[in-house]
């Protein structure tokens, strides 16, 4: 391993996990070695790699000269020469144990682990503070998109009232293909799996909203200065979205996206992940395929958006190494210190989904005869649901008409109570779908 300038300070790195992301992180550091040394006036050296499946590492490769490789994670914690530990195994356990031990041993940590930070972030920050070090996790949300760092630094003077993001590339790809190619959900999912965007064995983390909910929990904790964990986030996936919904949305000037929405008002914080109709004129509607975007509303900065590839080995590695550089720039081995630390200095009320207010798209098949609308309108009215617009479409089914309702703002609990009652009406064949409408004004 070439050391370009012996006069520069060495920042030594230990890696836990060497899958396709770990491999790319290592390659980036090696390929950009000279450039980074000139930029930060320090050498970044990967001196130890721990990988459970050691066969993943080609020990004969020249690029690993000078790097100690083993399958024993304990080697990372006992190596006093390591300054920064990079955790890239994913999941909560055993990652939590590994990261907490690294922090306790006085080492800085960089991770891309959204599950870990969304569920155990508070505990890890306390451990880091006790050791006067820090844990950085830019790559846990949005791949290469810079959003966590800006929220903690350049946007830190703002009161953030809302964050709206497309933060899952798999679901965005599926919805894009459904719209552009007229595919069913099942066909678009299969295509995503064939391209490696969705897991073949179990794609539920993406399509059911779990992945996006983890990312929202992380962003909301930082933006609203109050701890939000995964279980606080309402999540609804895209499995019920049909081709008809996408066509109906387009006809009314909307596109359907899976949104992660965090907002704060005087009543508390709302955090929710769900599909939504958004105006075609809004910039988020133009985000297609595997790209991600996060829109932030701040009281001084106004509205800003970060956009880019939300996943993949190169974008993720770029964010991981970016965090390494943040630590390395000012790292003093004799006097360590916290870089960002925990942003959660308040404890705010998290509103349930029933308390939130939204507009809704409601698609219903009804018996095509007089008096249907009056019965449905009565149920809506009894539950304080006001209708903004209604469109009737014919169907291929005999004596069945299709109604599309768009509501005004309504409490979620009122809307869903009315849907439950409408589905029991003798004039209703089936409530086909209910999707929120976000005007993003």
FIGUVEX-761114 format. One line per 10 residues: number of its first residue (from 1); for each residue x, y, z of C-alpha. Coordinates in nm, 2 decimals. Example, Ala and Ser with C-alpha at 12.3 -4.5 7.8 and 13.67 -1.06 7.14 Angstrom:
! residues 2
1> 1.23,-0.45,0.78 ~ 1.37,-0.11,0.71
This chain:
! residues 441
1> 0.00,0.00,0.00 ~ 0.15,0.33,-0.11 ~ 0.20,0.60,0.15 ~ 0.23,0.92,-0.05 ~ 0.36,1.16,0.21 ~ 0.52,1.04,0.53 ~ 0.51,1.39,0.67 ~ 0.14,1.40,0.68 ~ -0.05,1.27,0.99 ~ -0.19,0.92,0.94
11> -0.56,0.86,1.02 ~ -0.60,0.49,1.06 ~ -0.93,0.31,0.98 ~ -1.07,-0.03,1.07 ~ -1.35,-0.18,0.87 ~ -1.62,-0.41,1.00 ~ -1.78,-0.58,0.70 ~ -1.65,-0.62,0.35 ~ -1.94,-0.67,0.12 ~ -2.00,-0.47,-0.20
21> -2.03,-0.14,-0.01 ~ -1.72,-0.21,0.21 ~ -1.52,-0.31,-0.10 ~ -1.62,0.02,-0.27 ~ -1.53,0.22,0.04 ~ -1.18,0.06,0.05 ~ -1.14,0.11,-0.33 ~ -1.24,0.48,-0.31 ~ -0.99,0.55,-0.03 ~ -0.71,0.38,-0.22
31> -0.80,0.53,-0.56 ~ -0.83,0.88,-0.43 ~ -0.54,0.85,-0.18 ~ -0.32,1.12,-0.33 ~ -0.61,1.36,-0.40 ~ -0.75,1.32,-0.04 ~ -0.40,1.37,0.11 ~ -0.36,1.70,-0.07 ~ -0.72,1.80,0.03 ~ -0.71,1.73,0.40
41> -0.34,1.72,0.47 ~ -0.36,1.38,0.62 ~ -0.33,1.02,0.50 ~ -0.63,0.80,0.52 ~ -0.51,0.44,0.59 ~ -0.73,0.13,0.61 ~ -0.51,-0.08,0.84 ~ -0.75,-0.36,0.94 ~ -1.05,-0.53,0.79 ~ -1.28,-0.77,0.98
51> -1.51,-0.99,0.77 ~ -1.70,-1.29,0.90 ~ -1.68,-1.45,0.56 ~ -1.31,-1.40,0.50 ~ -1.33,-1.56,0.15 ~ -1.48,-1.23,0.03 ~ -1.13,-1.08,0.05 ~ -0.87,-1.17,-0.21 ~ -0.57,-1.19,0.02 ~ -0.34,-1.23,-0.27
61> -0.44,-0.89,-0.41 ~ -0.16,-0.63,-0.40 ~ -0.40,-0.36,-0.29 ~ -0.43,-0.53,0.05 ~ -0.06,-0.52,0.13 ~ -0.01,-0.37,0.48 ~ -0.38,-0.44,0.58 ~ -0.44,-0.69,0.86 ~ -0.74,-0.91,0.78 ~ -0.93,-1.14,1.02
71> -1.27,-1.28,1.11 ~ -1.24,-1.17,1.47 ~ -1.42,-0.84,1.54 ~ -1.24,-0.81,1.87 ~ -0.92,-0.73,1.68 ~ -1.08,-0.39,1.59 ~ -1.14,-0.28,1.95 ~ -0.80,-0.39,2.08 ~ -0.60,-0.23,1.80 ~ -0.49,0.10,1.96
81> -0.37,0.24,1.62 ~ -0.73,0.26,1.48 ~ -0.88,0.60,1.50 ~ -1.20,0.55,1.30 ~ -1.42,0.23,1.28 ~ -1.64,0.19,0.97 ~ -1.94,-0.04,1.03 ~ -2.09,-0.18,0.71 ~ -2.26,-0.51,0.81 ~ -2.61,-0.36,0.85
91> -2.90,-0.47,1.08 ~ -2.93,-0.40,1.45 ~ -2.76,-0.71,1.60 ~ -2.47,-0.77,1.63 ~ -2.40,-0.42,1.48 ~ -2.52,-0.24,1.79 ~ -2.27,-0.44,2.01 ~ -1.98,-0.38,1.76 ~ -2.05,0.00,1.73 ~ -2.10,0.05,2.11
101> -1.77,-0.13,2.18 ~ -1.59,0.08,1.93 ~ -1.72,0.40,2.08 ~ -1.64,0.28,2.43 ~ -1.29,0.21,2.32 ~ -1.25,0.58,2.22 ~ -1.28,0.53,1.85 ~ -1.49,0.74,1.61 ~ -1.75,0.55,1.41 ~ -1.89,0.59,1.06
111> -2.19,0.38,0.96 ~ -2.44,0.35,0.68 ~ -2.68,0.15,0.90 ~ -3.02,0.31,0.89 ~ -3.18,0.03,1.10 ~ -2.93,0.08,1.37 ~ -2.96,0.46,1.39 ~ -3.34,0.46,1.36 ~ -3.38,0.21,1.66 ~ -3.07,0.26,1.88
121> -2.93,0.60,1.79 ~ -3.01,0.76,2.12 ~ -2.81,0.49,2.32 ~ -2.51,0.52,2.08 ~ -2.50,0.90,2.11 ~ -2.48,0.87,2.49 ~ -2.20,0.62,2.46 ~ -2.01,0.84,2.22 ~ -2.05,1.14,2.44 ~ -1.92,0.95,2.73
131> -1.60,0.87,2.53 ~ -1.58,1.23,2.38 ~ -1.60,1.09,2.03 ~ -1.88,1.08,1.77 ~ -2.08,0.86,1.53 ~ -2.15,0.99,1.18 ~ -2.41,0.83,0.95 ~ -2.47,1.04,0.64 ~ -2.49,0.73,0.42 ~ -2.78,0.59,0.62
141> -3.03,0.82,0.43 ~ -3.03,0.89,0.06 ~ -2.70,0.74,-0.04 ~ -2.49,1.02,-0.19 ~ -2.74,1.29,-0.11 ~ -2.60,1.54,0.15 ~ -2.89,1.59,0.40 ~ -2.79,1.48,0.75 ~ -2.47,1.69,0.76 ~ -2.65,2.00,0.63
151> -2.93,1.96,0.88 ~ -2.67,1.94,1.16 ~ -2.46,2.23,1.03 ~ -2.55,2.47,0.76 ~ -2.93,2.45,0.83 ~ -2.89,2.42,1.21 ~ -2.99,2.78,1.27 ~ -3.33,2.72,1.12 ~ -3.65,2.60,1.27 ~ -3.75,2.31,1.04
161> -4.12,2.29,1.00 ~ -4.14,2.01,0.74 ~ -3.94,1.75,0.56 ~ -4.08,1.57,0.25 ~ -3.87,1.30,0.08 ~ -3.86,1.03,-0.18 ~ -3.61,0.82,0.00 ~ -3.65,0.47,-0.14 ~ -3.52,0.41,-0.49 ~ -3.69,0.07,-0.53
171> -4.04,0.20,-0.48 ~ -3.97,0.51,-0.69 ~ -3.85,0.28,-0.97 ~ -4.16,0.06,-0.95 ~ -4.40,0.35,-0.96 ~ -4.21,0.51,-1.25 ~ -4.22,0.19,-1.45 ~ -4.59,0.15,-1.38 ~ -4.65,0.49,-1.51 ~ -4.41,0.50,-1.80
181> -4.46,0.14,-1.93 ~ -4.82,0.07,-1.81 ~ -4.70,-0.22,-1.60 ~ -4.89,-0.37,-1.31 ~ -4.74,-0.35,-0.97 ~ -4.64,-0.72,-0.98 ~ -4.47,-0.68,-1.32 ~ -4.28,-0.36,-1.22 ~ -4.17,-0.53,-0.90 ~ -4.04,-0.83,-1.10
191> -3.84,-0.59,-1.32 ~ -3.69,-0.42,-1.02 ~ -3.59,-0.76,-0.88 ~ -3.43,-0.86,-1.21 ~ -3.22,-0.54,-1.21 ~ -3.12,-0.59,-0.84 ~ -3.31,-0.29,-0.71 ~ -3.54,-0.51,-0.50 ~ -3.46,-0.83,-0.31 ~ -3.58,-1.14,-0.49
201> -3.65,-1.34,-0.17 ~ -3.82,-1.08,0.03 ~ -3.87,-0.72,-0.10 ~ -4.11,-0.62,0.18 ~ -3.86,-0.38,0.35 ~ -3.89,-0.16,0.04 ~ -4.24,-0.21,-0.09 ~ -4.40,-0.20,0.26 ~ -4.23,0.12,0.36 ~ -4.00,-0.01,0.63
211> -3.68,0.13,0.47 ~ -3.83,0.47,0.41 ~ -3.97,0.48,0.77 ~ -3.62,0.41,0.91 ~ -3.48,0.70,0.71 ~ -3.76,0.93,0.82 ~ -3.71,0.85,1.19 ~ -3.34,0.96,1.15 ~ -3.43,1.28,0.96 ~ -3.71,1.38,1.19
221> -3.49,1.33,1.50 ~ -3.24,1.58,1.36 ~ -3.49,1.83,1.20 ~ -3.72,1.86,1.50 ~ -3.46,1.81,1.78 ~ -3.66,1.54,1.94 ~ -3.60,1.16,1.93 ~ -3.81,0.97,1.68 ~ -3.77,0.60,1.65 ~ -3.90,0.36,1.39
231> -4.20,0.25,1.59 ~ -4.32,0.62,1.59 ~ -4.35,0.63,1.22 ~ -4.68,0.54,1.05 ~ -4.59,0.33,0.74 ~ -4.79,0.22,0.44 ~ -4.64,0.07,0.13 ~ -4.72,0.07,-0.24 ~ -4.86,-0.28,-0.28 ~ -5.22,-0.16,-0.32
241> -5.13,0.09,-0.60 ~ -5.29,-0.02,-0.92 ~ -5.24,0.10,-1.28 ~ -5.59,0.26,-1.26 ~ -5.48,0.48,-0.97 ~ -5.18,0.60,-1.16 ~ -5.40,0.68,-1.47 ~ -5.66,0.85,-1.26 ~ -5.40,1.06,-1.08 ~ -5.24,1.17,-1.41
251> -5.58,1.27,-1.55 ~ -5.63,1.50,-1.25 ~ -5.28,1.65,-1.27 ~ -5.10,1.44,-1.01 ~ -4.83,1.17,-1.00 ~ -4.81,0.90,-0.73 ~ -4.50,0.88,-0.51 ~ -4.41,0.70,-0.19 ~ -4.34,0.99,0.04 ~ -4.17,1.02,0.38
261> -4.32,1.32,0.55 ~ -4.22,1.47,0.88 ~ -4.38,1.79,1.01 ~ -4.41,1.99,1.32 ~ -4.68,2.23,1.44 ~ -4.81,2.35,1.78 ~ -4.97,2.02,1.85 ~ -4.66,1.81,1.80 ~ -4.46,1.61,1.54 ~ -4.61,1.39,1.27
271> -4.40,1.13,1.10 ~ -4.56,0.91,0.82 ~ -4.46,0.71,0.52 ~ -4.72,0.64,0.26 ~ -4.81,0.67,-0.11 ~ -4.95,1.01,-0.21 ~ -5.08,1.20,-0.51 ~ -4.86,1.51,-0.56 ~ -4.91,1.79,-0.82 ~ -4.73,1.73,-1.15
281> -4.60,2.08,-1.12 ~ -4.41,2.02,-0.80 ~ -4.04,1.94,-0.84 ~ -4.07,1.62,-0.64 ~ -4.31,1.48,-0.90 ~ -4.02,1.49,-1.15 ~ -3.80,1.25,-0.94 ~ -3.80,0.92,-1.13 ~ -3.65,0.57,-1.13 ~ -3.40,0.51,-0.85
291> -3.33,0.87,-0.77 ~ -3.41,1.02,-0.43 ~ -3.48,1.37,-0.32 ~ -3.54,1.54,0.02 ~ -3.73,1.87,0.04 ~ -3.68,2.08,0.36 ~ -3.88,2.38,0.48 ~ -3.69,2.61,0.71 ~ -3.80,2.95,0.86 ~ -3.49,3.14,0.73
301> -3.37,2.93,0.44 ~ -3.71,2.88,0.29 ~ -3.75,2.57,0.07 ~ -3.45,2.37,-0.04 ~ -3.41,2.03,-0.20 ~ -3.13,1.77,-0.21 ~ -3.13,1.53,-0.51 ~ -2.93,1.24,-0.63 ~ -2.89,0.86,-0.64 ~ -3.03,0.72,-0.32
311> -2.84,0.39,-0.32 ~ -2.57,0.18,-0.49 ~ -2.21,0.11,-0.40 ~ -2.05,0.42,-0.53 ~ -2.30,0.68,-0.40 ~ -2.30,0.51,-0.05 ~ -1.92,0.48,-0.04 ~ -1.90,0.85,-0.13 ~ -2.10,0.94,0.18 ~ -1.92,0.70,0.40
321> -1.58,0.84,0.30 ~ -1.72,1.19,0.33 ~ -1.79,1.13,0.70 ~ -1.44,0.98,0.74 ~ -1.30,1.31,0.60 ~ -1.52,1.52,0.84 ~ -1.37,1.33,1.13 ~ -1.01,1.33,0.99 ~ -0.98,1.70,0.91 ~ -0.97,1.81,1.27
331> -0.89,1.49,1.45 ~ -0.65,1.54,1.74 ~ -0.55,1.20,1.88 ~ -0.45,1.35,2.21 ~ -0.76,1.56,2.26 ~ -1.06,1.40,2.09 ~ -1.39,1.58,2.07 ~ -1.75,1.56,1.95 ~ -1.82,1.68,1.59 ~ -2.20,1.71,1.57
341> -2.32,1.51,1.86 ~ -2.69,1.43,1.93 ~ -2.94,1.69,1.81 ~ -3.23,1.58,2.03 ~ -3.24,1.82,2.32 ~ -3.62,1.82,2.34 ~ -3.89,1.56,2.39 ~ -4.19,1.64,2.17 ~ -4.53,1.47,2.14 ~ -4.55,1.24,1.84
351> -4.90,1.25,1.69 ~ -5.08,0.93,1.58 ~ -5.19,0.89,1.23 ~ -5.55,0.93,1.34 ~ -5.47,1.29,1.45 ~ -5.32,1.40,1.13 ~ -5.50,1.59,0.86 ~ -5.48,1.51,0.49 ~ -5.67,1.53,0.17 ~ -5.77,1.19,0.01
361> -5.83,1.02,-0.32 ~ -6.10,0.76,-0.28 ~ -6.18,0.51,-0.56 ~ -6.51,0.32,-0.53 ~ -6.71,0.08,-0.75 ~ -7.08,0.13,-0.71 ~ -7.41,0.00,-0.85 ~ -7.50,0.22,-1.14 ~ -7.85,0.34,-1.04 ~ -8.01,0.66,-0.89
371> -7.96,0.74,-0.53 ~ -7.60,0.61,-0.49 ~ -7.44,0.95,-0.46 ~ -7.68,1.07,-0.20 ~ -7.61,0.76,0.02 ~ -7.24,0.80,0.00 ~ -7.26,1.18,0.05 ~ -7.46,1.13,0.37 ~ -7.19,0.90,0.51 ~ -6.92,1.15,0.43
381> -7.12,1.44,0.57 ~ -7.20,1.25,0.90 ~ -6.83,1.20,0.95 ~ -6.74,1.56,0.87 ~ -6.57,1.47,0.54 ~ -6.61,1.74,0.27 ~ -6.58,1.65,-0.09 ~ -6.37,1.88,-0.32 ~ -6.44,1.70,-0.64 ~ -6.61,1.38,-0.78
391> -6.56,1.21,-1.12 ~ -6.77,0.92,-1.25 ~ -6.61,0.66,-1.49 ~ -6.77,0.37,-1.66 ~ -6.63,0.02,-1.61 ~ -6.63,-0.30,-1.82 ~ -6.85,-0.45,-1.55 ~ -7.22,-0.45,-1.63 ~ -7.42,-0.20,-1.42 ~ -7.11,-0.10,-1.22
401> -6.98,0.26,-1.22 ~ -6.66,0.39,-1.08 ~ -6.64,0.70,-0.87 ~ -6.33,0.90,-0.79 ~ -6.36,1.14,-0.49 ~ -6.10,1.40,-0.38 ~ -6.17,1.53,-0.03 ~ -6.08,1.86,0.14 ~ -5.86,1.84,0.45 ~ -6.00,1.59,0.69
411> -5.88,1.41,1.00 ~ -5.76,1.07,0.92 ~ -5.98,0.90,1.17 ~ -6.29,1.07,1.03 ~ -6.20,0.96,0.68 ~ -6.14,0.60,0.76 ~ -6.45,0.58,0.97 ~ -6.65,0.70,0.67 ~ -6.47,0.45,0.44 ~ -6.57,0.17,0.68
421> -6.93,0.27,0.67 ~ -6.93,0.33,0.29 ~ -6.79,-0.02,0.23 ~ -7.10,-0.17,0.40 ~ -7.36,0.02,0.19 ~ -7.57,-0.20,-0.03 ~ -7.50,0.03,-0.33 ~ -7.12,-0.01,-0.30 ~ -6.95,-0.30,-0.48 ~ -6.60,-0.23,-0.35
431> -6.38,0.05,-0.21 ~ -6.09,-0.01,-0.44 ~ -5.83,0.23,-0.29 ~ -5.77,0.52,-0.05 ~ -5.46,0.73,-0.11 ~ -5.36,1.06,0.05 ~ -5.32,1.38,-0.16 ~ -5.03,1.61,-0.07 ~ -5.06,1.95,-0.24 ~ -4.71,2.04,-0.11
441> -4.80,2.41,-0.09
